Amino acid sequence: MPYFRDADELYRYLGGLLAELNADPELGPRFRQANTIVQYRTTNPDAVITSKLIDGEPGQIDCGETTLEPQVTLTMEGDLAHRFWLGLVSPTVALARGEMHAAGPVAKILKLVPLARPGFARYVERLEAEGRDDLLAPLRERR
């Protein structure tokens, strides 16, 4: 059974986290130094999150339909995206194993990976604050 019941739940947690990171006065500008538009496409559930990360411009996170044209597209299962934000997945390994597929300049994505690390703790805190122990199960399984 997938971690997220539907796209709305994925948008609530993953889209909400990206929006929070985008609005952060320290992290938002650092992410925008990537100078790209990234689209995350998930299956199970089917969902699309697009993130505008352009230096010197306001960030933008769109869940679902968007007018943004992605330069990089990452496709993966919703569970893989969830485990990434828990800090349990290396995108490099996931790409090599074929669990994650990338279109566009992958170097831009790999540049974002170190910037994402502060988001791991925030994601866990968000899930704990909402009492979503079910979504924290992969962390307990790793210990």
Order of alpha helices (4+ residues) and beta strands (2+ residues): alpha-alpha-alpha-beta-beta-beta-beta-alpha-alpha-beta-alpha-alpha
